[in-house]
Amino acid sequence: MFLSNEKIMQRFIEQVINNGDFPILDEIIHPNYVYHSPDQVLRGPEALRDLLAAYRTAFPDLHIEIEELVSTGDRVVIYFTLFGTHEGDLMGIAATGRQVKVRGMILSHFENGKIVKEWELLDQLTLFQQLRIVSIPPEKETTCIEERAMSVEASNVQASHAITLVVGGTGKTGRRVAERLQARGVETRIASRTSNPSFDWNDPSTWNTVLEGVRAIYITYAPDLAIPGATESIRRFVDEAVAQGVKRLVLLSGRGEEEAQACERIIQQAGVEWTVVRSSWFMQNFSEGEFLGMVLGGTITLPVADVPEPFIDINDIADVAVAALIEEGHAGEIYEVTGPRMLTFAELAREISQAAERNVQFVQIPKQAFAQAIAESGAPDDLAWLLNYLFETVLDVRNAYVCDGVQRALGREPTDFAEYARRIAARGTWNVNSEQGVAA
């Protein structure tokens, strides 16, 4: 699939620089690559790899946040902020343990879908000042302190009006979104029944306070947008959010759900920037959700026929949502996110068995028996209704196809179920004597 220069640049920043995924450099960097900075010129992908490895050694938590991206023709310019903690040698400077926040700019020239030339300017004076390698001349110290104070005050004022709200910030996707935002230095507010201030979808009087000063919102509705009454709640919440000055809405939606698509139309007509993340079934339902107990018991018993589903890793959902919340270029997009391949529940059970190194089987049961078991389990009425709805309505052939939402949003492939299963098995979550990972 052909990616735009902007998406390739975003992929370079996110996967290579921020995540240290150097093997994909060959996919992004041209063999004749040349790098220019005020103090050096590097040639070839390997030289770039060595430079980035040196920076990640010096700053193991290195993270670059794109502040602005401008693209024209075969050139892309980004203005960025670099964050990191100095824990390793940097150009002969021993680790100081100090945190840095430095601004810079990169001009990238593309050829045949790959970066062939780059010019980088990094504010090294500020970097060295923050590492206390250089000091400020005494005659300028007062002025610099005053300027910094004004800058900090201005930043605080801006931040007070630039909060990103995560509704459902303690749930499966919400907590991952919140963690990623906080790691990037984004002022984040978590909204849930247990947060302070608290938030309750069933109590509109709790909405006003959590919306104060908010610029962007990640919206999840528990347990699902298909629940009766969800559409009206979303409508009222969106109206109030827009009235309070919110500029960007990102909605977690569900594939093949008529009620969810009705909620999508609400944010599309709200008059602000919007992005829909329309998701397939979560892989994590089998490691931290409703079906973990079945996996631990060795038998996944569900009322579903031999219908395949392209299960999605929640971490991919979180990455897409964060990109839509803080980056440009995602407004007006519906990202239908799925895994890279489809699996039936029987095939899924075999992959879990292989990763966990013990037998987990799938057994199809009648829908009536499943509904009765859910009722007898004492599950909340809305959860019982949802599970029955999903198995009776959504898990037919309507969603039996793979989509490219992750690729379009992030410029990379989604996580395969086999990779997810290996990761979960390595944690011991599926050990028969393990109850860890049972999270809401």
C-alpha positions as CSV (number, residue, x, y, z in Angstrom):
1,M,0.0,0.0,0.0
2,F,1.4,3.4,-1.0
3,L,1.9,5.8,1.9
4,S,2.0,9.6,1.7
5,N,5.3,11.4,2.6
6,E,3.5,12.7,5.7
7,K,2.6,9.2,6.9
8,I,6.1,7.9,6.1
9,M,7.6,10.8,8.2
10,Q,5.2,10.0,11.1
11,R,6.1,6.4,10.9
12,F,9.8,7.3,11.0
13,I,9.3,9.4,14.1
14,E,7.0,6.9,15.9
15,Q,8.5,3.6,15.1
16,V,12.2,4.3,14.6
17,I,13.0,7.2,16.8
18,N,10.4,6.8,19.6
19,N,10.2,3.0,19.7
20,G,13.7,2.1,18.5
21,D,12.4,-0.2,15.7
22,F,15.6,0.1,13.6
23,P,14.9,-2.9,11.3
24,I,12.3,-0.9,9.4
25,L,14.9,1.8,8.5
26,D,15.4,0.0,5.2
27,E,11.7,0.5,4.4
28,I,11.9,4.3,5.1
29,I,15.5,5.4,4.3
30,H,16.9,5.6,0.8
31,P,20.2,3.8,0.1
32,N,21.8,7.1,-0.9
33,Y,20.6,8.8,2.3
34,V,22.5,12.0,3.4
35,Y,22.1,13.7,6.8
36,H,23.1,17.3,7.5
37,S,23.4,19.1,10.8
38,P,25.4,22.1,11.8
39,D,28.3,19.9,13.1
40,Q,28.3,16.8,10.9
41,V,27.3,15.1,7.6
42,L,26.4,11.4,7.6
43,R,25.9,9.2,4.6
44,G,23.9,6.0,4.3
45,P,21.2,4.2,6.4
46,E,23.8,2.6,8.7
47,A,25.3,5.9,9.7
48,L,21.8,7.1,10.6
49,R,21.2,3.9,12.6
50,D,24.4,4.5,14.6
51,L,23.4,8.1,15.3
52,L,19.9,7.2,16.5
53,A,21.3,4.3,18.6
54,A,23.7,6.7,20.3
55,Y,20.9,9.0,21.1
56,R,18.7,6.2,22.5
57,T,21.6,5.0,24.6
58,A,22.0,8.5,26.0
59,F,18.2,8.9,26.4
60,P,16.6,5.5,26.8
61,D,13.1,7.1,27.1
62,L,13.8,9.3,24.1
63,H,10.5,10.7,22.6
64,I,9.9,13.2,19.9
65,E,6.5,14.9,19.6
66,I,5.6,16.5,16.3
67,E,4.4,20.0,17.0
68,E,3.7,20.9,13.4
69,L,4.1,19.1,10.0
70,V,4.2,20.9,6.7
71,S,4.4,19.0,3.4
72,T,4.9,20.3,-0.2
73,G,5.9,18.2,-3.2
74,D,8.7,15.9,-2.2
75,R,9.6,17.7,1.0
76,V,8.3,17.5,4.5
77,V,9.2,19.8,7.4
78,I,8.5,19.0,11.0
79,Y,8.8,21.2,14.1
80,F,9.3,19.0,17.1
81,T,10.0,18.8,20.8
82,L,12.4,16.2,22.1
83,F,11.9,14.7,25.5
84,G,14.3,12.4,27.4
85,T,16.2,11.5,30.6
86,H,20.0,11.6,30.3
87,E,21.0,8.2,31.5
88,G,23.9,7.3,29.1
89,D,27.0,8.8,27.5
90,L,26.2,11.6,25.0
91,M,29.1,13.0,22.9
92,G,31.5,12.2,25.7
93,I,29.2,13.7,28.4
94,A,28.6,11.2,31.2
95,A,25.0,10.5,32.3
96,T,23.6,13.3,34.5
97,G,20.1,11.8,35.2
98,R,18.6,15.1,34.1
99,Q,15.4,15.4,32.0
100,V,15.5,17.5,28.9
101,K,12.9,19.2,26.7
102,V,14.4,20.6,23.5
103,R,12.9,22.0,20.3
104,G,14.1,21.4,16.8
105,M,13.3,21.2,13.1
106,I,13.9,18.6,10.4
107,L,13.6,19.1,6.6
108,S,13.3,15.8,4.8
109,H,13.5,15.3,1.0
110,F,11.8,12.2,-0.4
111,E,12.5,10.1,-3.4
112,N,10.4,7.1,-4.5
113,G,8.7,7.0,-1.1
114,K,11.9,7.0,0.9
115,I,13.8,9.8,2.8
116,V,16.9,10.6,0.8
117,K,18.2,13.8,2.4
118,E,17.7,15.5,5.7
119,W,18.7,18.7,7.3
120,E,18.3,18.9,11.1
121,L,18.5,21.8,13.5
122,L,18.4,21.0,17.2
123,D,18.6,23.6,20.0
124,Q,21.8,22.2,21.4
125,L,22.5,25.3,23.6
126,T,19.2,24.7,25.5
127,L,20.1,21.0,25.6
128,F,23.5,21.6,27.2
129,Q,22.0,24.2,29.5
130,Q,19.5,21.7,30.7
131,L,22.3,19.2,31.2
132,R,24.2,22.0,33.0
133,I,27.2,21.6,30.7
134,V,27.1,25.3,29.8
135,S,26.0,28.1,32.1
136,I,24.3,31.4,31.4
137,P,26.5,34.5,31.5
138,P,25.8,36.5,34.8
139,E,24.8,39.6,32.9
140,K,22.1,37.7,31.0
141,E,20.9,35.5,33.9
142,T,18.3,37.9,35.1
143,T,16.9,38.5,31.7
144,C,16.8,34.8,30.9
145,I,15.1,34.0,34.1
146,E,12.4,36.6,33.4
147,E,12.0,35.3,29.9
148,R,11.7,31.7,31.2
149,A,9.2,32.7,33.8
150,M,7.1,34.4,31.1
151,S,7.4,31.4,28.9
152,V,6.4,29.0,31.7
153,E,3.5,31.3,32.6
154,A,2.3,31.4,29.0
155,S,2.7,27.6,28.7
156,N,0.7,27.1,31.9
157,V,-2.1,29.4,30.6
158,Q,-2.1,27.5,27.3
159,A,-2.1,24.1,29.0
160,S,-5.0,25.1,31.2
161,H,-7.0,25.5,28.0
162,A,-5.5,22.5,26.2
163,I,-6.4,19.5,28.3
164,T,-7.0,16.2,26.6
165,L,-9.9,14.3,28.2
166,V,-10.1,10.5,28.2
167,V,-13.6,9.4,28.9
168,G,-13.4,5.9,30.3
169,G,-9.8,6.5,31.2
170,T,-9.6,3.4,33.5
171,G,-11.0,1.0,30.9
172,K,-9.2,-1.3,28.4
173,T,-8.4,1.3,25.7
174,G,-8.8,4.4,27.9
175,R,-6.0,3.6,30.3
176,R,-3.7,2.9,27.4
177,V,-4.6,6.1,25.7
178,A,-4.1,8.1,28.9
179,E,-0.7,6.4,29.6
180,R,0.5,7.3,26.1
181,L,-0.6,10.9,26.3
182,Q,1.0,11.4,29.7
183,A,4.2,9.8,28.4
184,R,4.3,12.5,25.7
185,G,3.8,15.3,28.2
186,V,0.2,16.0,27.2
187,E,-1.9,17.4,30.0
188,T,-4.4,14.6,30.4
189,R,-7.6,14.3,32.5
190,I,-9.1,10.9,33.2
191,A,-12.9,10.7,33.5
192,S,-14.5,7.7,35.1
193,R,-16.8,7.0,38.1
194,T,-13.8,6.7,40.3
195,S,-11.9,9.8,39.0
196,N,-11.8,13.1,40.8
197,P,-13.9,14.9,39.6
198,S,-16.0,11.8,38.9
199,F,-17.8,11.2,35.6
200,D,-20.9,9.1,35.1
201,W,-22.7,8.6,31.7
202,N,-25.9,8.2,33.6
203,D,-25.5,11.5,35.5
204,P,-25.2,14.5,33.2
205,S,-24.6,16.8,36.2
206,T,-21.0,15.3,36.4
207,W,-20.1,16.2,32.8
208,N,-19.7,20.0,33.1
209,T,-16.7,19.9,35.5
210,V,-14.6,17.4,33.6
211,L,-15.1,19.4,30.4
212,E,-13.5,22.6,31.8
213,G,-10.5,23.7,29.8
214,V,-10.6,20.6,27.5
215,R,-9.4,20.9,23.9
216,A,-9.7,17.3,22.7
217,I,-11.7,14.2,23.9
218,Y,-11.3,10.5,23.5
219,I,-14.8,9.1,23.9
220,T,-15.6,5.6,25.0
221,Y,-19.0,4.5,26.2
222,A,-19.3,1.6,28.6
223,P,-20.1,-1.1,28.0
224,D,-20.8,-0.3,24.4
225,L,-22.5,2.2,22.0
226,A,-25.1,-0.5,21.2
227,I,-26.6,-0.2,24.7
228,P,-30.1,1.3,24.6
229,G,-29.8,5.0,25.6
230,A,-26.2,5.4,24.5
231,T,-27.1,7.5,21.4
232,E,-28.9,10.1,23.4
233,S,-26.2,10.3,26.0
234,I,-23.5,10.8,23.3
235,R,-25.7,13.5,21.7
236,R,-26.1,15.4,25.0
237,F,-22.4,15.0,25.9
238,V,-21.1,16.2,22.5
239,D,-23.4,19.2,22.6
240,E,-22.1,20.2,26.0
241,A,-18.5,19.6,25.0
242,V,-18.8,21.8,21.9
243,A,-20.6,24.5,23.9
244,Q,-17.6,24.5,26.3
245,G,-15.1,25.0,23.5
246,V,-13.8,21.5,22.7
247,K,-12.2,21.5,19.3
248,R,-11.5,17.8,18.6
249,L,-13.5,14.6,19.2
250,V,-12.2,11.0,18.8
251,L,-14.8,8.3,19.2
252,L,-14.3,4.6,19.8
253,S,-16.9,2.8,17.8
254,G,-17.8,-0.7,16.8
255,R,-18.0,-2.5,13.5
256,G,-21.3,-3.6,12.2
257,E,-23.4,-1.9,14.9
258,E,-26.2,0.3,13.7
259,E,-26.4,2.1,17.0
260,A,-22.6,2.8,17.0
261,Q,-22.9,4.3,13.5
262,A,-25.7,6.6,14.7
263,C,-23.2,7.9,17.4
264,E,-20.6,8.4,14.7
265,R,-23.0,10.6,12.8
266,I,-23.4,12.7,15.9
267,I,-19.8,13.6,16.2
268,Q,-19.5,14.1,12.4
269,Q,-22.2,16.7,12.6
270,A,-20.9,18.5,15.7
271,G,-19.1,21.3,13.9
272,V,-15.6,20.5,15.2
273,E,-12.7,18.2,14.2
274,W,-13.6,14.5,14.5
275,T,-12.1,11.1,14.0
276,V,-13.8,7.7,14.3
277,V,-11.9,4.6,15.4
278,R,-14.2,1.8,14.4
279,S,-12.9,-1.4,16.1
280,S,-13.2,-5.1,15.6
281,W,-13.2,-7.5,18.6
282,F,-10.4,-7.0,21.1
283,M,-7.7,-9.6,21.5
284,Q,-7.5,-8.6,25.1
285,N,-11.0,-10.0,25.8
286,F,-9.1,-13.2,26.2
287,S,-6.4,-11.9,28.6
288,E,-8.0,-9.2,30.7
289,G,-11.6,-9.3,29.9
290,E,-14.8,-11.3,29.9
291,F,-13.3,-14.6,28.5
292,L,-10.1,-14.9,30.5
293,G,-11.8,-17.2,32.9
294,M,-12.7,-19.5,30.0
295,V,-9.1,-19.6,28.8
296,L,-7.8,-20.4,32.3
297,G,-10.4,-23.1,32.5
298,G,-9.3,-24.6,29.2
299,T,-12.5,-24.3,27.3
300,I,-13.9,-21.2,25.5
301,T,-17.6,-21.9,25.3
302,L,-19.5,-19.3,23.2
303,P,-22.6,-19.4,21.0
304,V,-20.7,-18.5,17.8
305,A,-20.5,-20.6,14.6
306,D,-17.5,-21.0,12.3
307,V,-17.4,-17.2,11.5
308,P,-14.0,-15.5,11.3
309,E,-13.2,-12.2,13.0
310,P,-10.1,-10.0,12.5
311,F,-9.3,-9.5,16.2
312,I,-7.5,-6.2,17.0
313,D,-4.8,-5.6,19.7
314,I,-6.0,-2.8,22.0
315,N,-2.5,-1.3,21.9
316,D,-3.0,-0.6,18.2
317,I,-6.3,1.1,19.0
318,A,-4.6,3.3,21.6
319,D,-1.9,4.3,19.2
320,V,-4.4,5.3,16.6
321,A,-6.5,7.2,19.1
322,V,-3.5,9.1,20.4
323,A,-2.4,10.1,16.9
324,A,-5.9,11.4,16.2
325,L,-5.9,13.3,19.5
326,I,-2.6,15.1,19.2
327,E,-1.5,15.0,15.6
328,E,-2.7,16.9,12.5
329,G,-4.0,15.0,9.4
330,H,-6.6,12.7,11.0
331,A,-9.6,15.0,11.1
332,G,-12.6,13.6,9.2
333,E,-11.2,10.1,9.0
334,I,-13.0,6.8,9.9
335,Y,-10.3,4.4,10.8
336,E,-11.8,0.9,10.7
337,V,-9.1,-1.0,12.7
338,T,-8.7,-4.7,12.5
339,G,-5.9,-7.2,12.9
340,P,-4.0,-8.3,9.8
341,R,-5.9,-11.6,9.4
342,M,-9.1,-13.3,10.3
343,L,-9.5,-16.2,12.8
344,T,-12.4,-18.3,13.9
345,F,-12.8,-18.9,17.6
346,A,-11.6,-22.4,17.1
347,E,-8.4,-21.2,15.4
348,L,-8.0,-18.6,18.1
349,A,-8.1,-21.3,20.7
350,R,-5.4,-23.3,18.9
351,E,-3.2,-20.2,18.8
352,I,-3.6,-19.6,22.5
353,S,-2.9,-23.3,23.1
354,Q,0.3,-23.0,21.1
355,A,1.5,-19.9,22.9
356,A,0.5,-21.0,26.4
357,E,1.8,-24.5,25.8
358,R,-1.4,-26.2,27.2
359,N,-4.6,-27.2,25.6
360,V,-7.4,-24.6,25.3
361,Q,-10.3,-25.7,23.1
362,F,-13.3,-24.0,21.7
363,V,-16.8,-25.4,22.1
364,Q,-19.8,-23.9,20.4
365,I,-22.9,-23.9,22.7
366,P,-26.5,-22.9,21.9
367,K,-27.3,-19.2,22.2
368,Q,-30.1,-20.0,24.7
369,A,-27.7,-21.9,27.0
370,F,-25.2,-19.0,26.8
371,A,-27.9,-16.4,27.7
372,Q,-29.0,-18.5,30.6
373,A,-25.4,-18.9,31.9
374,I,-24.8,-15.2,31.7
375,A,-28.0,-14.5,33.6
376,E,-27.1,-17.0,36.3
377,S,-23.5,-15.6,36.6
378,G,-24.9,-12.4,38.1
379,A,-23.5,-10.2,35.4
380,P,-24.9,-6.6,35.2
381,D,-28.0,-6.4,33.0
382,D,-26.3,-4.1,30.5
383,L,-23.3,-6.4,30.1
384,A,-25.6,-9.5,29.8
385,W,-27.7,-7.7,27.1
386,L,-24.5,-6.6,25.2
387,L,-23.0,-10.1,25.1
388,N,-26.2,-11.6,23.9
389,Y,-26.6,-8.8,21.3
390,L,-23.0,-9.3,20.0
391,F,-23.4,-13.0,19.5
392,E,-26.9,-12.8,18.1
393,T,-26.3,-9.9,15.8
394,V,-22.7,-8.8,15.2
395,L,-20.9,-12.1,14.9
396,D,-22.3,-13.1,11.6
397,V,-20.5,-12.7,8.3
398,R,-21.0,-8.9,8.2
399,N,-17.5,-8.2,9.7
400,A,-15.6,-11.1,8.1
401,Y,-13.1,-8.9,6.3
402,V,-9.8,-7.1,7.1
403,C,-9.5,-3.3,7.0
404,D,-6.5,-1.0,6.8
405,G,-7.3,1.6,9.5
406,V,-4.1,1.0,11.5
407,Q,-2.0,1.2,8.4
408,R,-3.6,4.5,7.2
409,A,-3.4,6.1,10.7
410,L,0.1,5.0,11.7
411,G,1.9,3.9,8.6
412,R,2.6,0.4,10.0
413,E,1.0,-3.0,10.1
414,P,-1.3,-4.0,13.0
415,T,-0.3,-6.6,15.6
416,D,-1.0,-10.2,14.6
417,F,-2.8,-12.5,17.1
418,A,0.2,-14.8,17.3
419,E,2.4,-12.0,18.4
420,Y,-0.2,-10.9,21.0
421,A,-0.5,-14.5,22.2
422,R,3.2,-14.9,22.7
423,R,3.4,-11.6,24.6
424,I,0.5,-12.6,27.0
425,A,1.8,-16.1,27.5
426,A,5.3,-14.8,28.4
427,R,3.7,-12.7,31.2
428,G,2.1,-15.9,32.7
429,T,-1.4,-14.5,32.3
430,W,-2.6,-17.8,30.9
431,N,-0.9,-20.1,33.4
432,V,-3.6,-22.2,35.0
433,N,-2.5,-21.1,38.5
434,S,-2.5,-17.5,37.6
435,E,-5.2,-14.9,38.3
436,Q,-3.1,-12.0,37.2
437,G,-4.3,-9.8,34.4
438,V,-8.0,-10.1,35.3
439,A,-8.6,-6.4,34.7
440,A,-11.7,-4.5,33.7
